Amino acid sequence: MYRHLPVCFKQNSILKAVIMRTNSVKYWKDKREKLLKKYSTLTEEDLSFSEGKEKEMIETVGSKLGKTMKELLSIIITL
């Protein structure tokens, strides 16, 4: 989906696109619910969204799941 973007764009742009897509609040609530169902080790707090803190949230969740940022973003996109 985002393979055509330059490498320097990918991390932050994909991260923001994943979280801030179209109707961002509704989109993230849907993704958050799916992540909570799929990964019982995650909590609401792990997935709480704060603007400007997207990268930290993804890193925390990735660390908790043993996934890289790239792997976690791929999971989120495909949910």
JOWO-V598660 format. One record per pair of residues at least 4 apart in sequence whose C-alpha atoms are under 7 Angstrom apart, sorted by the first residue. I is the first residue (numbers start at 0). GAP is how many residues later the second one is. Records with the same first field share a line. If there is no record, write none. Layout:
BEGIN
I->GAP  GAP
END
This chain:
BEGIN
4->4  5
5->4
8->4
9->4
10->4
11->4
12->4
13->4
14->4
15->4
16->4
17->59
18->5  9
19->4
20->6
22->4
23->4
24->4
25->4
26->4
27->4
28->4
29->4
30->4  45  48
31->4  15
32->4
33->4  45
34->4
35->4  6  7
41->4
42->4
43->4
45->11  15
46->10
48->5
49->4
52->4
53->4
54->4
55->4
56->4
57->4  11
58->4  10
59->4
60->4
61->4  5  6  7  10
62->4
66->4  5
67->4
68->4
69->4
70->4
71->4
72->4
73->4
74->4
END
